[in-house]
């Protein structure tokens, strides 16, 4: 059982594709980035997160597990998922989605053995899910902090920056935005790395640059970590999945003097060259 999380825009789509091609079931409602949209509906909602009790979060985890394992949903389960989708401002659900979950009230499906999900916001809930699922392992994808600083994808900063006292006011200039994005990358990375110490062999960090430049090394690590065995021919095919889309090393075209030395040093400490 595997979950993949990251800062949004970290290149998790290809990491998820490797697992899908290796035989993992990551869901039946995915977007182009291989995000599990059932997870998105249930958990990518900062307003709900702020108010939800421990029991309310666990209930959504229970519903998520039942959905992923094709177990029949109770009326209460259905309502939890229906309400989560209807009240989540970060995603729009079409009528077909509600029709699909209604069918889950009446029948079970075939249970999956190797299953999991990919959704960047999983990092927000890493400890809760690792505590809830004893067999779960978590992969965290880490992209170069300076590439992330200049990324146009600021969803997690907007949604979760408050967790680290980082707030977007809407009037920031480009340099201020880049600094706040880097601050979020630094704080969220420190948070994840500190929390990961509790879980030892259930946590795997994937360096996105290495994943693209040396896919054999990173993918072999993933396969050992996941415990799945596939044929040598299929493994060779997996090595062709990672691609550099052109957004790697974009920071090299930018003025790095806008960042203080302490921030740049942390990027280096996480294994990235500047």
Beta strands, then each sheet from edge to edge (+ up, - down):
strand 1: 2-6
strand 2: 116-118
strand 3: 137-142
strand 4: 203-207
sheet 1: 2+ 1+ 3+ 4+
end
